[in-house]
Amino acid sequence: MAHLVDIVGRYLLFPKTSRRTLGKSRCGPRREPQKRRSRLLGTSAFGAMFILSITSVAAQDVNGKPEVFDGDTIKIEGERIRLHGMDAPEKQQTCHMGAEEYGCGVEAANSLSALVGGQSVTCEAVDRDRYGRTVAKCLAGQP
């Protein structure tokens, strides 16, 4: 972790300075060491969290037999997965076709169930949504 802090501080905060000139200012009065340290630690902590969040999302590939929740959400091995690039109606949602109202959310869930057809699904994590679900690209019928 100390190595990451050193790298972030050296290359992101002070990209064209060496360690010897870090405390010297050419353009004005020298910054107080405490402010400089706080800035360095804050930026380093942000950088470390960003890197960890990227690796944690990338490491969460899942495969197995899915349980379909609605037209764009499945559950595999206890993890809720939202399908990347899909926006289907919620299961309880209704839609109108002409003057007729129908359960388009139930139809979307049934369509996804038919597509999966009891096959094993392999999902590659892409992101997390605002509800904490994994957003993933999934393929059905892959070994």
C-alpha positions in Angstrom: 0.0 0.0 0.0 2.9 2.4 0.8 4.2 1.7 -2.7 0.9 2.7 -4.3 0.8 5.9 -2.2 4.3 6.8 -3.3 3.4 6.2 -7.0 0.2 8.2 -6.8 1.9 11.1 -5.0 4.9 11.1 -7.3 3.3 10.8 -10.7 -0.2 12.2 -10.2 0.3 15.1 -7.8 3.8 16.1 -8.9 4.4 14.7 -12.3 7.4 16.7 -13.3 9.3 16.9 -10.0 11.8 14.7 -8.4 11.9 13.7 -4.8 14.5 16.3 -4.0 12.5 19.2 -5.4 9.1 18.1 -4.0 9.2 20.6 -1.1 10.6 23.5 -3.1 8.4 25.9 -4.8 9.6 28.0 -7.7 6.4 30.1 -8.0 5.8 31.3 -4.5 6.0 30.6 -0.8 6.5 27.0 0.3 3.4 25.0 1.2 3.1 23.9 4.8 4.1 20.2 5.1 0.8 19.3 6.8 -1.3 20.6 3.9 0.9 18.8 1.4 0.7 15.5 3.3 -3.1 15.8 3.7 -3.5 16.4 -0.1 -1.2 13.5 -0.9 -3.0 11.1 1.5 -6.4 12.2 0.2 -5.5 11.7 -3.4 -3.7 8.4 -2.7 -6.7 7.1 -0.8 -9.0 8.0 -3.7 -6.6 6.4 -6.2 -6.4 3.2 -4.1 -10.2 2.9 -3.7 -10.6 3.5 -7.5 -8.1 0.7 -8.3 -9.7 -1.7 -5.8 -13.2 -1.1 -7.1 -12.1 -1.8 -10.7 -10.4 -5.1 -9.7 -13.3 -6.2 -7.5 -15.8 -5.7 -10.3 -13.6 -7.5 -12.8 -13.0 -10.4 -10.5 -16.7 -11.3 -10.1 -17.4 -13.6 -13.0 -20.2 -16.0 -12.2 -21.7 -19.0 -13.9 -24.5 -21.5 -13.2 -28.2 -22.0 -13.6 -30.0 -18.7 -13.3 -33.3 -17.8 -11.5 -35.1 -15.2 -13.6 -36.5 -12.2 -11.6 -37.7 -10.0 -14.4 -36.8 -9.2 -18.0 -33.3 -7.9 -17.2 -32.4 -9.4 -13.8 -31.3 -12.9 -12.9 -29.8 -14.6 -9.8 -26.9 -17.0 -9.9 -25.4 -18.6 -6.8 -27.2 -16.1 -4.6 -26.0 -13.0 -6.5 -28.4 -10.7 -8.3 -27.1 -9.8 -11.8 -28.5 -7.1 -14.0 -28.0 -7.8 -17.7 -25.7 -5.3 -19.4 -27.4 -3.3 -22.2 -31.0 -4.4 -21.2 -33.8 -2.3 -19.9 -37.0 -4.4 -19.5 -40.2 -3.6 -17.6 -40.3 -4.6 -13.9 -42.2 -7.8 -13.2 -45.3 -6.0 -11.8 -45.4 -3.3 -14.5 -48.3 -3.1 -17.0 -48.3 -1.7 -20.5 -51.0 -0.6 -23.0 -51.5 -1.9 -26.5 -54.2 0.2 -28.0 -56.9 0.3 -25.4 -55.9 -3.0 -23.8 -53.7 -3.2 -20.7 -51.4 -6.2 -20.3 -48.7 -7.5 -18.0 -45.6 -6.6 -20.0 -43.3 -7.1 -17.0 -44.5 -10.7 -16.7 -44.1 -11.2 -20.5 -40.5 -9.9 -20.3 -39.6 -12.3 -17.5 -41.2 -15.2 -19.4 -39.3 -14.3 -22.5 -36.0 -14.3 -20.7 -36.8 -17.6 -19.0 -37.6 -19.0 -22.5 -34.2 -17.7 -23.8 -32.3 -19.2 -21.0 -34.3 -22.4 -21.2 -32.7 -24.1 -18.2 -29.2 -23.8 -19.6 -26.1 -22.8 -17.7 -25.3 -19.1 -18.0 -21.8 -17.5 -17.8 -21.7 -13.8 -16.8 -18.7 -11.5 -17.0 -19.1 -8.5 -14.6 -18.9 -5.1 -16.2 -20.0 -2.7 -13.4 -22.3 -2.3 -10.4 -25.6 -0.4 -10.5 -26.9 2.1 -8.0 -28.6 -0.7 -6.1 -25.4 -2.7 -5.7 -26.3 -5.3 -8.2 -23.6 -6.7 -10.5 -24.1 -5.5 -14.1 -22.8 -8.2 -16.5 -22.6 -9.5 -20.0 -24.1 -13.0 -20.0 -24.1 -16.0 -22.4 -26.4 -19.0 -22.1 -25.4 -22.5 -23.0 -21.6 -21.9 -22.6 -19.6 -24.8 -21.1 
